[in-house]
């Protein structure tokens, strides 16, 4: 009991801060989404979202792009994290700098950089034009491809660092023993490294998916008004139409979708950790 009180005393400032800046505001949003103008309980706003094909299409686009972004980050992040974990100190240092350096630059600045690169006359359209793959007016702006590229650049470090933290703790002798027993390099990766790295892969996937599903500025700038995602739809509803109740209802849907991920994540984490 004394130890419990001691732990609570240490955690009290953090718990209080979390309650003030997260629990209270989110509770206000949740209540706003299930109230009408008179303050009475209603499911009208949620029903409107769930029965409107336009908003359902936005929700599906958000889920689809988040899954694509997460899958690409896992596929590219796992090999890089393994190289960083098993490489020499100098190589690990420079790769770590390369991974974390973009985090020191504003997301808005990086997104504007992608707008220049992907826009008409940018580096990538010019390269595709020179290779005969596109005409001079070709642009990747306001496409789902642009959103995926921009979001991967923003969220890739989170995936790599999540996996790196797990692989770095794996005993190298396990891989050496597997090679001695006749396993090929790919078999070692598939049978030893990947299963033991699943906690990092799962944590990184959850982090990347939830962040990409709730990101606002990068999808808005790269996708434009033609390709709204759920976060930008909430912003538009709250600031343009001033329909705060419906914006709150959309926020409830987004929050519920993110929270639903926590259940399979908890199950997968328990299995991955034995």
Residue, then its C-alpha position, 0 to 999 in steps of 0.5 A: x500500500x505504501x509503495x502504491x501511494x508512492x507511485x501515485x504521488x510520483x505519477x500525480x502531476x502527469x495524470x493531472x496534466x493528462x486529465x486537464x489537457x486531454x480527458x476534459x477537452x475530449x469529453x466535451x467533444x464527445x458530449x457535443x457530438x451527441x447533443x442537439x442545439x437544445x442540449x438534448x441527447x441525440x444520435x442525429x449527427x452520427x446517423x447523418x455521417x453513417x448514412x451519407x455516401x460522401x462522408x463514408x467515402x471520406x472515411x474509407x479513403x482515410x482507412x485505405x491511405x492509412x493502411x497503404x502508408x503503414x504497409x509501406x513503412x513496415x516493408x521499408x522500415x524493418x530492413x533499415x532498422x535491422x541494418x541499423x541494429x546490426x551495423x557498426x557504430x559509425x553506420x548506426x550513428x549516421x543512419x540514426x541522424x538521417x532518420x531523426x534529422x527530418x523530425x527537427x524540421x516543421x511538417x509544414x515546411x517539409x510538406x511545402x517541399x513536396x508540393x514543389x517536388x510533386x507539382x507541375x514542373x517539379x523534379x519528379x514530373x520533369x523526370x517522368x517527362x524526360x523518360x517519356x512516361x508523362x507529358x509536360x502538364x503532368x502533376x502528382x499534386x492533388x492525388x492519393x499518391x502525393x498524400x502517401x509519399x508525403x505521409x510516409x516521409x513524415x511517419x517513417x522515422x516512427x516506424x524505424x525507431x519502434x522496430x530498432x528498439x526491439x531488434x537492438x535487444x535481440x541476442x545476436x547469438x540466436x541468429x548465429x545459432x540458426x546459421x550454424x544449424x543450416x538456416x539461410x539468411x532469409x530463413x533466419x530473418x523469417x523464423x528468428x528475427x521477424x517473430x521476435x521483432x513483432x512487438x516493435x512492428x506492431x507498436x510502430x504500425x499502430x503509431x503510424x496508422x493512428x497518426x496517418x488517420x488523424x493527420x490534417x496538414x499534409x493530406x490537406x496540402x497535398x491532396x487538396x479539396x478533391x481528396x478530403x480525409x476525415x481530419x480535413x473534413x472535421x476542420x472544414x465542418x468546424x470552420x467553414x460551415x460552423x456545424x460544431x455538432x456534426x464536426x464533433x460527431x465526425x471526431x467521435x467516429x475517428x476516435x472510435x476507429x482509433x480505439x478499436x485498434x487498441x483491442x487487436x493491438x493488445x491481443x497481438x502484443x500479448x501473443x508477440x510477447x509470449 
